[in-house]
Amino acid sequence: MKKYEIVKSKMDFNNIIKNSPFIKNKNFVIYIRKKEESNPKFGIAISKSVGNAVERNKLKRRLRSIIDNSKNDFKKERDYIIMIKRSCKELNYQEMKIELDSLLKEII
């Protein structure tokens, strides 16, 4: 993900989580906020209860890679906050991609 594609402000991040609709499955929760700009922005959240810093960073790197490879599946005029759940720790890259793709199909 490029820097301009990331939700940076803590206020924006919290605003999206508190005031936006979401969809979820066993491994992810995706909060979606509609906006007027044409570029989608992404935020990734993961709890400290998932594991130590090494494990959390590994999951975030995998998710960023999945997002980069499937940017066309995301709608343009929206912001997304993707929360990673603890059960995602047991998945490999391909399984994570399948789970995220199934959630994205529900958005459409």
HELIX and SHEET records of a PDB file:
HELIX    1   1 LYS A    3  GLU A    5  5                                   3    
HELIX    2   2 LYS A   10  ASN A   19  1                                  10    
HELIX    3   3 LYS A   48  VAL A   50  5                                   3    
HELIX    4   4 ALA A   53  ASN A   69  1                                  17    
HELIX    5   5 LYS A   71  ASP A   73  5                                   3    
HELIX    6   6 ARG A   86  GLU A   90  5                                   5    
HELIX    7   7 TYR A   93  ILE A  107  1                                  15    
SHEET    1   A 4 PHE A  22  LYS A  24  0                                        
SHEET    2   A 4 PHE A  28  LYS A  34 -1                                        
SHEET    3   A 4 ARG A  78  ILE A  84 -1                                        
SHEET    4   A 4 LYS A  41  ILE A  46  1                                        
END                                                                             
